[in-house]
Amino acid sequence: MEKRPAIIGLGLRSVSDRYKQDAEISLIPTRWCGSNAIEHTIYKHQPNPSIGVGFVAALQEDLRKGDMILPSSSVSGGTIEEFFEADSIEDWMDNRENFEFKPDEELYNFIKEKLIELGYEVKTGRVFQVSGLQMEPNEVVEELHKRGYIGLEMETATYFASSKHQGTKAAAILTVSDRQYPISKREDINMGVVNKTFYPTVNLAIEILKEYLENGP
């Protein structure tokens, strides 16, 4: 199988004509949210290199809806059953942090430098992948905030891990779509932010990936 460069729509159900068309870069939707969808997408298409574009719920108070995040790593939260059976939330978190996955370092740094060059304010940090967004107990959200995680989402740990296993390069650009901390301000995903930012971010990722292919390491 030819490993083509691609933009991966994390949680995207279909490809829209609102994307810029580029013969060199594929546009691949995962067609559903969550780890199973992204694992299937990476193993089926084996894109290389790829940039995943998706959304993240803020866990830190300095983040605002519409902010752009480059995850420096993503920890897989496993399933909520594991949390329920754990002796303590601290033990559960300590165990989950053994399952931390990182983007390709060269691609990550190239994206970060390019975004800064273009004038974007870039936030970086660890995110936490969950199996069911907005279903986490409040004490989980509190513990993630305390440990310095910047966001909650559903795909990036699997995306980074699957790509590494396939020997391909991957990094992600996420947009803050809602807030899960502080607890008193937990909210549903803001579709206004999704509709306003998703397609421009995909088109931005296409341009960055094109430049990476031409000039990157």
C-alpha angles and dihedrals in degrees: 000000000000110000103221126190110258149176109227116211101215105215093356115143100199143002116259131209086233088084122091108253117233124174092209098052126058122217109216125183118204086216092217141032126262143045098297092057095048093044090053091047095051095045093046099046103022093203117199121218104006140172118208117213121197148115138283137195114233119246097176125068096228091065120094132195108274095029115137119235130193106198110222088195141348128219118210111231094198112206132331089241089069090055092050092052097045120109090231140353089249092055091048093050093045089054095046091052088068085072099064118142129190135206121246104286098221094048092044092052092045092053092046094050092045094051091050090048089053091052101256121145103234123202118198135187147099122315128196122228116217132187096228119026118224091013096094117120113250092247090059091053090048092051093048091051091049091052091053102252110158100204153006123229142144112239121033102085090053091042094053094041095047092046092050090049089053091049093244133130120248139169133162142226113202130186123211107245102168144355129254097172136095092041092229089061101046109141145173121265111286107235090191089065091044094052094043100047110026102077096042089050092051090050090048090051090051091055092047092048091049090053091046090054091049101039110007128109 
